[in-house]
Amino acid sequence: MTDSEAIADRLRRAPLYRVLHALARNEVTSEALTGACLSAIARDHALHAWTWVDDAGALAAARASDQRRAEGKPLGRLDGVPLAITDVFDVAGLPTSLGLPGSVPPAADDAHVVRRLRGANAVILGKTNLDEAAFGTVGRNPHFGDVGNPVHEGRAAGGASAGSAAAVAAGHAIAALGSDTLGAVRIPAAFMGLVGHKPTFGELSCRGMGAGLRRLDCPGLITRCVQDAALLLPVLAGYDAGDPRSRKRRVPLAPPDWAPGELRAGVVADLAALGVAPAVVEKFSAAMACVAPVFGSAMPVALDIAPMEVAATRRAALLLMEAEIQAAHGERLLGASERLRLLLAFAENKSAVEFARADRRLDGYVVQVRRLFEQFDVLLLPTVPSPPPLLGSLEPANLADFTALASLAGCPALSLPLAGGQGLQLVGAPGSDLRLLELGEVLSAVADCASDA
């Protein structure tokens, strides 16, 4: 391996901010870095992290980036950076599998968020594997293979955006775009020692994204550190008239003024009573002891979330999701596994009145969460209630309960890595994404939030 190849091989595991610095200083070329990522993808094929890899397109984009730098032309904010895209987003020239079997024609256009990444001159490596129809929490896919966990071998990868997290953890890509409906970015991020960010609902366009549940669907970010998520969010955020749920901001995203010592925090209390594993309770309690001084005199207040019935509300959302997946993807589901077909069949026996009740339940939950944020500025809780389960074991029914809390209310949420495949989750009021990211950087510096990778 030459010196330049060795540098590229090392940088494929580096944070985005470090890669941008290396490219700017000509320490590495985009072509060499992209080549190192593609070589790693080929070597790690048993990980089942990818559904489609666009070797030729990625290398062409990388060479174009290097030429722009050599000629002194204007550069995009992500110029030459290799990224991964979960296979629910349309990428022009590649099929959108949704994790389902069967032949589908290549997409004619990019999804809106993919178009924004291309506009920043990012290099799109290809598309990553996921649970069937993005409906799962462990990365299980009988058509493209179950996604492996490169950090905790023999353990589940999490889901549904399992392949995107595995690609970042294994050094196949510098960062990844995932989809998050009830925790599909944050769960695999926690299981692999990464950062997962679900923005405020509506901040990122869902146009060109395969539907799970449109009132909750949200593109999300998987990165190696909080700073990287803060770099990517402004590139992706923005009003899209083609998405009926896109938020039109009166002012651009900008960091709000805040003093950490005055920031009020709520902390979920009595985790054991909520079915949280002892190892998670212990790790979360230790993290809380580390971060408490950040909040100064505004000490965190204990919060009992049991009356909110998060699990029951999540089940109401799943009923709506089952119906919408059938309505949106129709014949694509004919070759799905028996497991998925049985799950989706549950919705067929429900009446329109029951769907309306489920939808109204979600509306009531949104109001409950809004009232919570009248009491504090940020909510702290575990990302997942248990460590990564063993590969092939039963999918835990409660794995998305804590991530669903933010999703159901449209709140931004940030998962910071804790050792052992666990995560510290921060949830903020809608629109507080940048405050959440700033606070995440502070907490990462004082808590046991070092990546397992």
Beta strands, then each sheet from edge to edge (+ up, - down):
strand 1: 50-53
strand 2: 82-86
strand 3: 123-128
strand 4: 175-179
strand 5: 195-198
strand 6: 219-223
strand 7: 265-268
strand 8: 301-303
strand 9: 378-382
strand 10: 413-418
strand 11: 422-428
sheet 1: 1+ 3- 2- 4- 6+ 5- 10+ 11- 9+ 7+ 8+
end
